[in-house]
Amino acid sequence: MKHVFDKFINTEKNSKKKEGIRQEKHKWKEDKKKKFEEAQPYEKTGKQHGFKSETINPKYQRQDKKQDGFKKANTKSPTNKTLPFSADKEDPSQMPLNKFIAYAGVCGRREAAELVKAGKVKVNNDLIYEPGFKVSASDKVIFNNKQLYPQKNLVYILLNKPKDYITTAKDTHDRKTVFDLLQTATPERIYSVGRLDRNTTGVLLLTNDGELTQKLTHPSFEVKKIYEVKLDKPLAKKDMEAIAAGIELEDGFIAADIVGYADPKDKSLIGIEIHSGRNRIVRRIFEHLGYDVKALDRVLFANLTKKNVDRGKWRFLSEKEVRLLKYMNQSFLKKKKED
């Protein structure tokens, strides 16, 4: 897996770079907000100015209300209507608005806070500008003209699939399925994101998040997949060049994004990066050129690897990994639009 795979599998560098950009953007917004507040025409406080307390110039009072929206969370909306629920901080059934938005899968909490401050979120038909505003599941939260629903029970599992297991939930031939390995993982009904055939091993994502599944399996998102392929004989250079340039299969043209020798001392061990999700596509590429695939192992799917997960074992994804999956999809869409 060294040589070809190292530069593909290590996503830490890119994720740190993205996080740095987000931090810089957040800092820039905070500095801009601070300068704006300093520029507001507040009258000075202190005996030297002859005032007993800080006051706001009435000329600008109406404008300040629009900017602030709320002086405190859980009070009144800009329309001076009281929302029909308690905002008791101790109530476990309630949560901050930005957290609610994050649970709904829109974005992370920090990005959600910016959406609220920008006046893009309504609660019970009232615009809310305070990210910490408390809401509950019974409240109607609207973003982009769509009602949001918190999805607390979403499950994301990474399995290092072993050989001789199929990815369907039930099999009429009583073959082993990947769900036999996940009986104690969760009571939720989960399903695989895409499929790996019975003899293919490696990274398999399982979830009950239908929206994310649709994005990760849709061709327009071009989700990256990297495989290690063991052939029955060394791969000829001309055949490797043909795979990179593209070949015509029975269901259409296909070209690898990148292909190379995974081990320079063993030219029958190949690394291939591809984003197509067509059925048995990697096996069919090599079979088309006269090679027999002895072993096929998926070492990367999207930004997920099987690092520290033994064959036949599984783990839950972290919140950061789930967020990166969703962020990655948004990047694909943006790139498509720009092109």
KOLKOLVO-518011 format. One line per 10 residues: number of its first residue (from 0); for each residue x, y, z of C-alpha. Coordinates in nm, 4 decimals, always signed. Example, Ala and Ser with C-alpha at 12.3 -4.5 7.8 and 13.67 -1.06 7.14 Angstrom:
KOLKOLVO-518011
0	+1.2300:-0.4500:+0.7800; +1.3670:-0.1060:+0.7140
//
This chain:
KOLKOLVO-518011
0	+0.0000:+0.0000:+0.0000; +0.2997:+0.2273:+0.0156; +0.4186:+0.4194:-0.2913; +0.0904:+0.4671:-0.4844; -0.1486:+0.4893:-0.1886; +0.0255:+0.7208:+0.0574; -0.0567:+1.0428:-0.1268; -0.4201:+0.9346:-0.1701; -0.4958:+0.7971:+0.1753; -0.3475:+1.0730:+0.3918
10	-0.6295:+1.3292:+0.3963; -0.5096:+1.4936:+0.7182; -0.3166:+1.7635:+0.5323; -0.6166:+1.8740:+0.3257; -0.8534:+1.8672:+0.6231; -0.6131:+2.0805:+0.8292; -0.5844:+2.3248:+0.5424; -0.9643:+2.3556:+0.5172; -0.9929:+2.4011:+0.8915; -0.7279:+2.6782:+0.8776
20	-0.9233:+2.8582:+0.6068; -1.2426:+2.8366:+0.8154; -1.0583:+2.9714:+1.1203; -0.9181:+3.2648:+0.9219; -1.2619:+3.3422:+0.7793; -1.4157:+3.3307:+1.1262; -1.1447:+3.5621:+1.2635; -1.1967:+3.8060:+0.9762; -1.5704:+3.8192:+1.0473; -1.5111:+3.8757:+1.4180
30	-1.2659:+4.1606:+1.3436; -1.5142:+4.3155:+1.1021; -1.7921:+4.2900:+1.3624; -1.5697:+4.4476:+1.6276; -1.4782:+4.7398:+1.4016; -1.8451:+4.7902:+1.3175; -1.9421:+4.7995:+1.6850; -1.6610:+5.0461:+1.7613; -1.7861:+5.2708:+1.4832; -2.1386:+5.2890:+1.6291
40	-2.2284:+5.6387:+1.7670; -2.2456:+5.5470:+2.1362; -2.2220:+5.8417:+2.3756; -1.9377:+5.8064:+2.6238; -1.9854:+5.7076:+2.9843; -1.8058:+5.8815:+3.2733; -1.7981:+6.1915:+3.4868; -1.5602:+6.3676:+3.2508; -1.8351:+6.3613:+2.9861; -2.1153:+6.4556:+3.2220
50	-2.3149:+6.1356:+3.1837; -2.4303:+5.9064:+3.4615; -2.4732:+5.5976:+3.2395; -2.4092:+5.4750:+2.8874; -2.6791:+5.5738:+2.6422; -2.7384:+5.5314:+2.2721; -2.7982:+5.8233:+2.0450; -3.1740:+5.8073:+1.9688; -3.0960:+5.8925:+1.6096; -2.9407:+5.5480:+1.5687
60	-3.1549:+5.3511:+1.8102; -3.3801:+5.1919:+1.5482; -3.0855:+5.0897:+1.3350; -2.9150:+4.9204:+1.6323; -3.2217:+4.7074:+1.7012; -3.2077:+4.5725:+1.3488; -2.8425:+4.4885:+1.3809; -2.8692:+4.3151:+1.7160; -3.2003:+4.1351:+1.6695; -3.1951:+4.0191:+2.0319
70	-3.0195:+4.1575:+2.3351; -3.0579:+3.8220:+2.5067; -3.1450:+3.4758:+2.3879; -3.4904:+3.3415:+2.4577; -3.6600:+3.6819:+2.4822; -3.8526:+3.8376:+2.1951; -3.8034:+3.8229:+1.8220; -3.7474:+4.1374:+1.6089; -4.1215:+4.1413:+1.5451; -4.1846:+4.1701:+1.9226
80	-4.3794:+3.8445:+1.9266; -4.3134:+3.6053:+2.2104; -4.2471:+3.2504:+2.0927; -4.4929:+2.9968:+2.2356; -4.2507:+2.7883:+2.4392; -4.0334:+2.8187:+2.7445; -3.6620:+2.8818:+2.7018; -3.5524:+2.7278:+3.0276; -3.1832:+2.6401:+2.9962; -3.2278:+2.3405:+3.2212
90	-3.4896:+2.1815:+2.9975; -3.3135:+1.8823:+2.8337; -3.5695:+1.8730:+2.5534; -3.4366:+2.2037:+2.4203; -3.1126:+2.2951:+2.2484; -2.9462:+2.6022:+2.0955; -3.0695:+2.6891:+1.7486; -2.7303:+2.6425:+1.5835; -2.7014:+2.2960:+1.7398; -3.0510:+2.2098:+1.6121
100	-2.9458:+2.3108:+1.2592; -2.6316:+2.0987:+1.2863; -2.8346:+1.7989:+1.4044; -3.0562:+1.8473:+1.1000; -2.7484:+1.7846:+0.8864; -2.7317:+2.1290:+0.7218; -2.3784:+2.2141:+0.8344; -2.1564:+2.2319:+1.1414; -2.2481:+2.4361:+1.4500; -2.0134:+2.7221:+1.3691
110	-2.1466:+2.7586:+1.0150; -2.5010:+2.7294:+1.1527; -2.4326:+3.0186:+1.3917; -2.3330:+3.2363:+1.0950; -2.6534:+3.1428:+0.9109; -2.8603:+3.2482:+1.2129; -2.6726:+3.5770:+1.2554; -2.7262:+3.6512:+0.8868; -3.1025:+3.6270:+0.9364; -3.1502:+3.3168:+0.7240
120	-3.3338:+3.1060:+0.9820; -3.6914:+3.1338:+1.1103; -3.8435:+2.9759:+1.4192; -4.2218:+2.9578:+1.4184; -4.2290:+3.2155:+1.1348; -4.0105:+3.4655:+1.3253; -3.6584:+3.5526:+1.2151; -3.4049:+3.4652:+1.4843; -3.0609:+3.6241:+1.5009; -2.9251:+3.4610:+1.8160
130	-2.7502:+3.1212:+1.7633; -2.8054:+3.0295:+2.1294; -3.1813:+3.0738:+2.1064; -3.3403:+2.7608:+2.2574; -3.5689:+2.5458:+2.0446; -3.7293:+2.2051:+2.0833; -3.8454:+1.9339:+1.8436; -4.1968:+2.0804:+1.8457; -4.0793:+2.4134:+1.7014; -4.0936:+2.4871:+1.3308
140	-3.7433:+2.5772:+1.2144; -3.7201:+2.6996:+0.8546; -3.4051:+2.7396:+0.6423; -3.4068:+2.7965:+0.2654; -3.7882:+2.7650:+0.2718; -3.7603:+2.4101:+0.4086; -3.8484:+2.2854:+0.7540; -3.5595:+2.1231:+0.9383; -3.5881:+1.8136:+1.1519; -3.3255:+1.7040:+1.4060
150	-3.1866:+1.3620:+1.3310; -3.0328:+1.2516:+1.6586; -3.0375:+0.8813:+1.5799; -2.8351:+0.8880:+1.2590; -2.5714:+0.6156:+1.2595; -2.2494:+0.6002:+1.0566; -2.0392:+0.2827:+1.0665; -1.7166:+0.1974:+0.8862; -1.6633:-0.1754:+0.8338; -1.3477:-0.3432:+0.7085
160	-1.5340:-0.6031:+0.5039; -1.3884:-0.9519:+0.4929; -1.4083:-1.1907:+0.1976; -1.7111:-1.4199:+0.1477; -1.9630:-1.1699:+0.2885; -2.2320:-1.0047:+0.0777; -2.3712:-0.6552:+0.1395; -2.7437:-0.7307:+0.1197; -2.9482:-0.7509:+0.4393; -3.0965:-1.0908:+0.3571
170	-2.9881:-1.3667:+0.1239; -3.2084:-1.6457:-0.0118; -2.9054:-1.8763:-0.0374; -2.8160:-1.8367:+0.3312; -2.4792:-1.6786:+0.2558; -2.3069:-1.4652:+0.5180; -2.3886:-1.0936:+0.5060; -2.2039:-0.7938:+0.6484; -2.4955:-0.7401:+0.8847; -2.4004:-1.0611:+1.0634
180	-2.0895:-0.8705:+1.1750; -2.2930:-0.5723:+1.3007; -2.5580:-0.7392:+1.5157; -2.4429:-0.5574:+1.8310; -2.3567:-0.2270:+1.6627; -2.6920:-0.0474:+1.6649; -3.0665:-0.1091:+1.6952; -3.1214:+0.1279:+1.4021; -3.1901:-0.0107:+1.0577; -2.8830:+0.0667:+0.8493
190	-2.7792:-0.0132:+0.4928; -2.4575:-0.0055:+0.2921; -2.3536:+0.2964:+0.0879; -2.2954:+0.1266:-0.2438; -2.1873:-0.2352:-0.2565; -1.8795:-0.4513:-0.2535; -1.9145:-0.7902:-0.4173; -1.8704:-1.1096:-0.2183; -1.4986:-1.1524:-0.2912; -1.4018:-0.7857:-0.2503
200	-1.2680:-0.6699:+0.0849; -1.2062:-0.3340:+0.2486; -1.3799:-0.0091:+0.3358; -1.7594:-0.0218:+0.3487; -1.9754:+0.2580:+0.4908; -2.3138:+0.1740:+0.6449; -2.5683:+0.4303:+0.7625; -2.9363:+0.5225:+0.7920; -2.8715:+0.8718:+0.6521; -3.0574:+0.8551:+0.3228
210	-2.9591:+1.2019:+0.2068; -2.5879:+1.1388:+0.2510; -2.6172:+0.7962:+0.0885; -2.7783:+0.9499:-0.2176; -2.5009:+1.2068:-0.2469; -2.2169:+0.9587:-0.2021; -2.3564:+0.7195:-0.4625; -2.4656:+0.9759:-0.7228; -2.2244:+0.9954:-1.0208; -2.2244:+1.3773:-1.0215
220	-2.0322:+1.3866:-0.6922; -1.7437:+1.1791:-0.8318; -1.6624:+1.0211:-0.4973; -1.3067:+0.8904:-0.4891; -1.2385:+0.5187:-0.4393; -0.8942:+0.3580:-0.4231; -0.8370:-0.0155:-0.4654; -0.5412:-0.2456:-0.4272; -0.5599:-0.5133:-0.6984; -0.3665:-0.8417:-0.6990
230	-0.3436:-0.9870:-1.0507; -0.2494:-1.3335:-1.1718; +0.0487:-1.1855:-1.3601; +0.2428:-0.8570:-1.3848; +0.0560:-0.5694:-1.5471; +0.2202:-0.4662:-1.8739; +0.3046:-0.0984:-1.9122; +0.0971:-0.0698:-2.2307; -0.2072:-0.2074:-2.0466; -0.1548:+0.0361:-1.7601
240	-0.1443:+0.3215:-2.0108; -0.4631:+0.1897:-2.1706; -0.6406:+0.1880:-1.8320; -0.5318:+0.5478:-1.7702; -0.6336:+0.6630:-2.1198; -0.9634:+0.4742:-2.1047; -1.1122:+0.1598:-2.2535; -1.4506:+0.0699:-2.3960; -1.6483:-0.1873:-2.1978; -1.9873:-0.3406:-2.2803
250	-2.1619:-0.0682:-2.0781; -1.9555:+0.2241:-2.2018; -1.6230:+0.4054:-2.1786; -1.4243:+0.4022:-1.8533; -1.0892:+0.5521:-1.7526; -0.9068:+0.5336:-1.4217; -0.8301:+0.8639:-1.2512; -0.4863:+0.7312:-1.1509; -0.3257:+0.3881:-1.1862; +0.0179:+0.2633:-1.0837
260	+0.2195:-0.0127:-0.9251; +0.1464:-0.0399:-0.5540; +0.4775:-0.2174:-0.5030; +0.7665:-0.1425:-0.7430; +0.9054:-0.4923:-0.6737; +0.5751:-0.6661:-0.7549; +0.4149:-0.5469:-1.0766; +0.1142:-0.7721:-1.0267; +0.0087:-0.5546:-0.7296; -0.1711:-0.2498:-0.8659
270	-0.3167:+0.0644:-0.7128; -0.6092:+0.2227:-0.8956; -0.8138:+0.5324:-0.8162; -1.1557:+0.5550:-0.9771; -1.4781:+0.7428:-0.9098; -1.7191:+0.5317:-1.1135; -1.9732:+0.3309:-0.9159; -2.0640:+0.0905:-1.1949; -2.1085:-0.2740:-1.0992; -1.7795:-0.4707:-1.0649
280	-1.6057:-0.1976:-1.2632; -1.2503:-0.2597:-1.1370; -1.2652:-0.6344:-1.1990; -1.4131:-0.5814:-1.5461; -1.1379:-0.3357:-1.6436; -0.8636:-0.5902:-1.5799; -1.0615:-0.8860:-1.7140; -1.1171:-0.6914:-2.0369; -0.7392:-0.6782:-2.0815; -0.6902:-1.0480:-2.0124
290	-0.6014:-1.0468:-1.6423; -0.7535:-1.2491:-1.3623; -0.8140:-1.0560:-1.0388; -0.6946:-1.2740:-0.7517; -0.7758:-1.0230:-0.4765; -0.9452:-0.6847:-0.4651; -0.9291:-0.4613:-0.1582; -1.0850:-0.1151:-0.1271; -0.8461:+0.0928:+0.0822; -1.0271:+0.4274:+0.0561
300	-1.3836:+0.5435:+0.0039; -1.4431:+0.9216:-0.0045; -1.2258:+1.0370:+0.2898; -1.2471:+0.7092:+0.4819; -0.9746:+0.4461:+0.5201; -0.9554:+0.1172:+0.7103; -0.6677:+0.2404:+0.9269; -0.6760:+0.0808:+1.2744; -0.9779:-0.1326:+1.1801; -0.8969:-0.5019:+1.1504
310	-1.0585:-0.7202:+0.8876; -1.4126:-0.8072:+0.9938; -1.4195:-0.5272:+1.2557; -1.6043:-0.1955:+1.2547; -1.6159:+0.1447:+1.4231; -1.8445:+0.4477:+1.4352; -1.7479:+0.7565:+1.2377; -1.6565:+1.0648:+1.4351; -1.8579:+1.3850:+1.4069; -1.5673:+1.5396:+1.2183
320	-1.5585:+1.2556:+0.9644; -1.9315:+1.2893:+0.8975; -1.8957:+1.6649:+0.8567; -1.6069:+1.6217:+0.6128; -1.8138:+1.3809:+0.4055; -2.0892:+1.6402:+0.3749; -1.8430:+1.9243:+0.3151; -1.6719:+1.7224:+0.0441; -2.0009:+1.6767:-0.1385; -2.0671:+2.0509:-0.1325
330	-1.7206:+2.1061:-0.2799; -1.7992:+1.8719:-0.5683; -2.1178:+2.0627:-0.6489; -1.9390:+2.3992:-0.6362; -1.6646:+2.2702:-0.8632; -1.9223:+2.1402:-1.1122; -2.1020:+2.4757:-1.1218; -1.7764:+2.6664:-1.1761; -1.6783:+2.4356:-1.4614
//
